[in-house]
Amino acid sequence: MKIEILSPLMTERLGNRLWLMLAPFRFSVDGIPFEVPAGFVYDGNSSPRAMWALCSPVGGVYGEAGPAHDYFYSLDCPIVVPRKYADNVHRAIGIFRGSNGIRAELVYDGIRLGGEGSFRKIHSIKKLNEQTCYDLQYAQQRVLTIKEKGGLA
């Protein structure tokens, strides 16, 4: 897969493992453009704490892979891509940003093992709750504001 990152990743942390897209995140895969919209809520790279050295929940070489992958997995994405395609995009973004082959395969295998239960099951807004947010009321209002504006003005 040929990856191009077409815009910077701009996020705000809403909770311990929850981020809000403040502006659209654009990337292409084999020349096909994709956009994760402003207002999308994601929980980063869902990997066990023991694997964080390989794949941080946010940042590092997989920092941009998390929101792209979560968007493809969510019901918010208007196009349905196969789960394996979403997982391959995650791996390809990591490699594009500098992950070596062994690390990329270990992270990919972890996603393949653990991702099935969440594929196309939830809208991102449903991730906002008392357990995931520092301040639920602020988070809900912030998401609505960013969605209405289409990002930061």
N, C-alpha and C positions, 0 to 999 in steps of 0.2 A: 504494500500500500504506500502510495506517495502522499505525504501529509504536508500541508501548508497552513501555518497559523496566520490568519488575516487581520486579527485585531487583538489588542491586549485583553487579558483576563482581569476584570474589575469586580471585586466582591466585597461584601461586608459580612462579618461574622455575626450570626444571630444567636448562636448557642455553642455548647461544647463541641458538637460535631455537625454544625449546620451553617450554611453560607447562602447568601442572596446574591444573585447576579445583578450588578448595578448598571451594567451596559450590555448590549448584545455581544456575545463571544462568537466570532466568525472563524471558521476553519474550512479547509477543503480536503477531501479524500479522493485521490485519483482524479482530480480536477472537478469533482462535484462539490459545490458549495453547501455548507450547513451553517445554521445559526442557532445558538442557544440564546433565547430571548432574555432581555432584562426582566427581572421579577421572578425568574426561575429559582427555586429553592433546591439545594442539593446537600448531600451529607458527606461529600468527599469520597475518597477511595475507601471503600468498605473492606478493610483488611484487619485481621486480628492484630492486637498490640504486638505480639511476638514478631510479626512481619513488617512492622513500621520502618525498620531499617532498610528494607527492600522497597517498600511502597508506602510513603507517608500518606496519611489521610488527606493532606492538602500540602501543596508546595512540592519542591523537588522536581525531578524529571517527569513525574506523573501529575503535577499540579493542574495542567490543562486537560489531562485525560479524564479526571474525575467528573467534571461537569458535562463534558461531551458524552461520556458513557452513561451517567445518570439520566441525561436528557433522552437518549435513545431508549433507555429502559422504562422511562415514565410514560404515563398516559397523556402527558402534556405535548409530546412530540406528535405532530400531525401526520408524519409518515411512519409507517411501521417497517422497521428494518429487522432482519432476523437477529436473534440474540447473539449468534456467533459473529455476525458482522460488527455489532456493537462492541463485543469483547476484542475483536481484532483491531478495531479503531483505537481502543484503549492501549493495546500493546504497541501499535504503530506510533501513536503520539509519544509514548514513553521512549521508544527507540529514536524517534526524531529529535527528542530533547536530550538524548545521551545515554539512555539505559543500554547496558550491554546485553548480549543475547541470552546468557544464562539467567540473569535477573529478570529479563523480559518474559522468559518462558515460565519461571517460577510464579511471577505475578499473574500471568495469563492463566496458568493452571489453577491458581487460587480463585480467580474470578469465575472460571468455568465451573469449579466445584461449588462455590457459594452463591452464585448469582441467580440461579434458576428460580428461586422462591420469590424474587422481587421483580422479575421481568414483566413489564406491562401490567402492573397490579395497582399502581397508586399515582394520583396527581401530586405534584410536588407540594402544593399548599397543605396537604394532609400531614406533612412531616412536622408542621408547627403544632406543638402542644406544650403543656406545662413542664414535661420532662426534657424536652429538647431545646427550649428557648430560655435565654436569660430573662427576658421580659416578653411574655406572650403577646400582650396588648401592643407593645411597641413593634414587635416583629410583624404582626398581622397588618398594622397600619403602614409600616414601611414597605411591605410587599405590594400592597394596593397602590401606594403612591408611585413606586418605581414602575409598576405595570401600566398605570394610567399615563405616565409621562414617556413611557418607552425607554426609560433609562435616566441617568442623571442629566440635568440640563446644563 
